[in-house]
Amino acid sequence: MDSLQKLFAGMRISASGLKAERARMDIIAQNIANAQTTAVPGTGEPYRRQVVTFASVFHRLAGGGFEPGGVEVAGIYGDYEAAFEEVYDPTHPDANERGIVRMPNVNTMKEMADLITAVRAYEANMSVQESFERMAERALRLLE
């Protein structure tokens, strides 16, 4: 693989990180927006926190072996480990006969911490993209 191909491969890997972290930020925003949703239409259940999982991507080389290809969203899953919180509020429209309301399993503090790490990872990948861009510009200037 020549230098230019390596440069573009690096850019693709960084771009895959940007795309994955953007998906993670979208899910975190969705979790925060639904932190008080006590009944999801169609289910009657409280909103269940969603979690994004990533998977490494590798490309098979023509001569055998693999090269890194970045990261992708492997899936978005409901968080079944954290239980719904039960709150006593007999005036709430979703309260049961004992006045208990099941609240979503979304912890906004945890979501905000996850959002900060996702933003930092996004910024790091953006910085890498900008570095690749500067290297490509220098390479083009050398070819003039």
SERO-4910 file (N, C-alpha, C, O; in steps of 0.05 Angstrom, whole numbers):
BEGIN
 pado doro    nc1    nc2    nc3   cac1   cac2   cac3    cc1    cc2    cc3    oc1    oc2    oc3
  Met    A     17    -24      0      0      0      0     18     25      0     35     27     17
  Asp    A     14     43    -19     30     66    -20     21     87      0      0     84     13
  Ser    A     36    109      3     31    129     23      4    142     20    -10    147     40
  Leu    A     -4    148     -4    -30    161     -9    -53    143     -1    -72    152     11
  Gln    A    -51    117     -7    -72     98      2    -73     96     32    -95     95     44
  Lys    A    -50     97     45    -49     96     75    -62    121     86    -77    120    106
  Leu    A    -57    144     73    -69    169     82    -99    168     81   -113    175    100
  Phe    A   -110    158     58   -139    156     55   -151    135     73   -173    138     82
  Ala    A   -136    114     78   -146     93     96   -148    105    124   -168     99    138
  Gly    A   -129    121    132   -130    134    158   -153    153    160   -166    155    181
  Met    A   -158    167    138   -181    186    138   -208    171    141   -226    179    154
  Arg    A   -210    147    127   -234    131    129   -238    121    157   -261    120    167
  Ile    A   -216    112    170   -218    102    197   -228    124    216   -246    120    233
  Ser    A   -216    147    213   -224    170    230   -253    178    224   -268    184    243
  Ala    A   -261    178    199   -289    184    192   -308    164    204   -331    171    212
  Ser    A   -300    139    205   -318    119    217   -321    124    247   -343    120    258
  Gly    A   -300    134    260   -302    141    288   -321    165    292   -337    166    311
  Leu    A   -320    184    274   -338    207    275   -367    198    273   -385    207    288
  Lys    A   -372    180    254   -399    171    249   -410    155    273   -433    158    282
  Ala    A   -393    138    285   -401    122    308   -406    139    332   -426    135    346
  Glu    A   -389    158    338   -393    176    361   -417    194    357   -431    200    376
  Arg    A   -423    201    332   -447    217    327   -472    201    334   -491    211    345
  Ala    A   -472    175    326   -495    158    333   -497    155    363   -520    155    374
  Arg    A   -475    153    377   -475    151    406   -487    176    419   -503    174    437
  Met    A   -479    199    408   -489    225    419   -519    227    414   -534    237    431
  Asp    A   -529    218    391   -557    218    385   -573    201    405   -594    209    414
  Ile    A   -563    177    411   -577    159    430   -576    171    458   -596    170    472
  Ile    A   -554    183    466   -553    196    492   -573    219    494   -587    222    514
  Ala    A   -575    235    473   -595    256    472   -623    245    474   -640    257    488
  Gln    A   -628    223    461   -655    210    462   -660    201    490   -683    204    500
  Asn    A   -640    189    504   -644    180    531   -651    204    550   -669    202    566
  Ile    A   -636    226    547   -641    249    564   -669    260    558   -683    268    577
  Ala    A   -676    261    533   -703    272    526   -725    255    537   -747    266    543
  Asn    A   -721    230    541   -742    212    551   -738    204    581   -750    185    590
  Ala    A   -722    219    595   -717    213    624   -741    214    641   -741    203    663
  Gln    A   -763    226    632   -787    228    648   -811    214    634   -834    217    643
  Thr    A   -806    199    613   -827    186    598   -835    160    613   -821    140    612
  Thr    A   -859    161    625   -868    138    642   -884    118    626   -888     96    636
  Ala    A   -892    124    602   -908    105    586   -902    109    557   -909    129    545
  Val    A   -888     90    545   -881     91    516   -906     81    501   -916     60    507
  Pro    A   -915     96    481   -939     88    466   -936     60    455   -915     53    444
  Gly    A   -956     44    458   -956     17    447   -946     -4    467   -952    -28    464
  Thr    A   -931      5    487   -920    -15    506   -932    -11    534   -936    -30    550
  Gly    A   -937     15    541   -947     21    568   -925     20    589   -929     25    612
  Glu    A   -901     13    580   -877     11    598   -863     38    598   -866     54    580
  Pro    A   -848     43    619   -831     68    619   -810     65    597   -803     43    588
  Tyr    A   -799     88    589   -778     88    569   -754     73    581   -747     76    604
  Arg    A   -742     56    564   -718     41    573   -694     53    560   -693     57    535
  Arg    A   -674     59    576   -649     71    567   -637     54    544   -638     29    546
  Gln    A   -627     68    524   -614     55    501   -584     57    504   -574     77    513
  Val    A   -570     36    495   -541     35    496   -530     29    468   -540     11    455
  Val    A   -509     43    460   -497     38    434   -472     21    438   -456     26    457
  Thr    A   -469      0    422   -444    -16    423   -430    -13    396   -442    -11    375
  Phe    A   -403    -13    398   -386    -10    375   -372    -36    369   -369    -53    386
  Ala    A   -364    -40    344   -348    -63    335   -326    -53    317   -330    -35    301
  Ser    A   -303    -66    319   -281    -60    302   -286    -71    274   -300    -91    270
  Val    A   -276    -56    254   -279    -65    226   -252    -71    215   -233    -55    219
  Phe    A   -249    -93    202   -224   -101    189   -229   -108    160   -250   -119    154
  His    A   -211   -101    143   -213   -108    114   -192   -129    107   -169   -127    116
  Arg    A   -201   -149     92   -183   -170     83   -164   -160     61   -174   -147     42
  Leu    A   -139   -165     64   -119   -157     44   -118   -177     22   -123   -201     27
  Ala    A   -111   -169     -2   -109   -187    -25    -88   -209    -20    -93   -232    -28
  Gly    A    -66   -202     -8    -45   -222     -3    -49   -238     23    -31   -252     31
  Gly    A    -72   -236     35    -78   -249     60    -74   -230     84    -59   -210     81
  Gly    A    -86   -236    105    -84   -218    128   -106   -197    128   -124   -197    111
  Phe    A   -105   -180    148   -126   -159    151   -113   -133    158    -90   -132    168
  Glu    A   -127   -111    152   -119    -85    160   -142    -72    174   -165    -77    168
  Pro    A   -136    -54    193   -158    -41    208   -174    -23    189   -164    -10    171
  Gly    A   -200    -24    194   -218     -8    177   -235     12    192   -252     25    181
  Gly    A   -231     13    218   -245     33    234   -264     19    254   -259     -2    265
  Val    A   -287     33    258   -306     24    278   -334     28    266   -338     46    249
  Glu    A   -353     13    275   -381     16    266   -399     11    290   -391     -1    310
  Val    A   -424     21    288   -444     15    308   -452    -14    304   -464    -21    284
  Ala    A   -447    -30    324   -455    -58    323   -484    -62    330   -497    -81    320
  Gly    A   -495    -45    347   -523    -47    354   -531    -26    374   -514    -13    387
  Ile    A   -556    -23    377   -568     -5    397   -588    -22    412   -607    -33    401
  Tyr    A   -583    -24    438   -598    -43    455   -610    -29    479   -600     -9    489
  Gly    A   -632    -40    488   -644    -31    513   -628    -39    537   -617    -62    537
  Asp    A   -626    -22    557   -611    -28    582   -630    -44    600   -647    -32    613
  Tyr    A   -626    -70    602   -642    -87    619   -628    -93    646   -640   -106    663
  Glu    A   -604    -82    650   -590    -86    675   -600    -66    697   -603    -74    720
  Ala    A   -605    -42    689   -614    -22    708   -645    -24    710   -659    -23    690
  Ala    A   -654    -26    735   -683    -28    740   -697     -1    737   -685     20    741
  Phe    A   -723     -3    732   -739     22    732   -742     31    761   -745     15    779
  Glu    A   -741     57    765   -744     68    792   -774     70    798   -790     77    780
  Glu    A   -782     64    822   -810     66    830   -813     90    849   -799     92    869
  Val    A   -832    108    842   -836    132    857   -865    133    866   -883    126    851
  Tyr    A   -869    141    890   -897    144    900   -907    171    892   -898    192    901
  Asp    A   -928    171    875   -941    196    866   -969    188    857   -974    184    833
  Pro    A   -988    187    876  -1015    179    869  -1030    198    850  -1050    190    839
  Thr    A  -1020    222    846  -1032    241    828  -1023    238    799  -1035    249    781
  His    A  -1002    222    795   -991    218    768  -1011    201    751  -1022    182    762
  Pro    A  -1016    208    726  -1034    193    709  -1026    164    704  -1043    147    698
  Asp    A  -1000    157    707   -990    130    703   -986    115    729   -975     93    729
  Ala    A   -996    126    751   -993    113    777  -1011     88    778  -1033     88    767
  Asn    A  -1001     67    791  -1018     43    794  -1037     46    818  -1039     68    829
  Glu    A  -1052     25    825  -1072     27    846  -1060     34    873  -1074     44    891
  Arg    A  -1033     29    877  -1020     36    902  -1007     64    901   -994     72    920
  Gly    A  -1010     78    878   -998    105    875   -969    104    867   -955    125    868
  Ile    A   -960     81    858   -932     78    849   -929     83    819   -945     73    803
  Val    A   -910     99    812   -904    105    783   -877     93    777   -857     99    791
  Arg    A   -875     77    756   -849     67    747   -837     87    729   -848     95    709
  Met    A   -812     96    736   -798    116    721   -777    103    703   -768     81    709
  Pro    A   -769    116    681   -748    105    664   -722     99    679   -717    111    699
  Asn    A   -707     81    668   -681     74    681   -658     92    670   -636     83    666
  Val    A   -665    117    665   -645    136    655   -635    153    678   -650    166    692
  Asn    A   -609    153    681   -596    170    701   -583    193    686   -563    189    672
  Thr    A   -595    217    688   -585    239    672   -556    247    677   -542    256    660
  Met    A   -547    243    702   -519    249    708   -501    230    693   -480    238    682
  Lys    A   -508    204    692   -492    185    677   -493    191    647   -473    189    633
  Glu    A   -516    199    637   -519    206    609   -502    230    602   -489    230    581
  Met    A   -501    250    620   -485    273    615   -455    266    614   -440    276    598
  Ala    A   -447    248    633   -419    240    633   -412    224    607   -391    228    596
  Asp    A   -431    207    599   -427    192    573   -426    212    550   -411    208    531
  Leu    A   -443    232    551   -443    252    529   -416    267    528   -406    272    506
  Ile    A   -405    274    550   -379    287    551   -358    269    538   -341    279    522
  Thr    A   -357    244    545   -337    226    533   -342    222    503   -322    220    488
  Ala    A   -367    221    495   -373    219    466   -364    244    451   -353    242    429
  Val    A   -369    267    463   -361    292    450   -330    294    448   -319    302    428
  Arg    A   -317    286    469   -287    286    469   -276    267    448   -257    273    434
  Ala    A   -288    243    445   -279    224    425   -285    235    397   -269    232    379
  Tyr    A   -308    248    394   -314    261    368   -294    282    361   -284    284    339
  Glu    A   -288    299    381   -268    321    377   -240    309    370   -226    320    353
  Ala    A   -233    287    383   -207    275    377   -206    265    348   -187    268    334
  Asn    A   -228    252    339   -229    242    312   -229    266    292   -218    264    270
  Met    A   -242    287    299   -243    311    282   -214    323    280   -206    331    258
  Ser    A   -200    323    302   -172    332    301   -155    315    283   -138    325    268
  Val    A   -159    289    284   -144    271    267   -151    276    238   -134    276    220
  Gln    A   -177    280    232   -185    286    204   -171    312    194   -162    312    172
  Glu    A   -170    332    211   -157    357    204   -128    353    198   -116    365    180
  Ser    A   -115    336    214    -86    330    210    -82    316    183    -64    322    168
  Phe    A   -100    297    177    -98    283    151   -102    303    128    -88    301    107
  Glu    A   -120    322    132   -125    342    112   -100    359    107    -93    364     84
  Arg    A    -87    367    128    -63    383    126    -41    367    112    -26    378     95
  Met    A    -38    341    119    -18    324    106    -24    321     76     -5    322     59
  Ala    A    -49    318     69    -56    315     40    -50    341     25    -40    340      3
  Glu    A    -56    364     37    -50    390     25    -20    392     20    -11    402     -1
  Arg    A     -4    385     40     26    386     37     35    368     15     53    375     -1
  Ala    A     24    344     14     32    325     -7     25    336    -35     41    333    -54
  Leu    A      2    349    -37     -6    360    -63     13    383    -71     20    386    -94
  Arg    A     21    399    -51     40    421    -57     67    410    -66     80    423    -83
  Leu    A     75    388    -55    101    376    -63    100    366    -92    120    365   -106
  Leu    A     76    358   -100     73    347   -128     72    369   -149     75    364   -172
  Glu    A     68    394   -140     66    416   -160     92    422   -173     94    440   -190
***
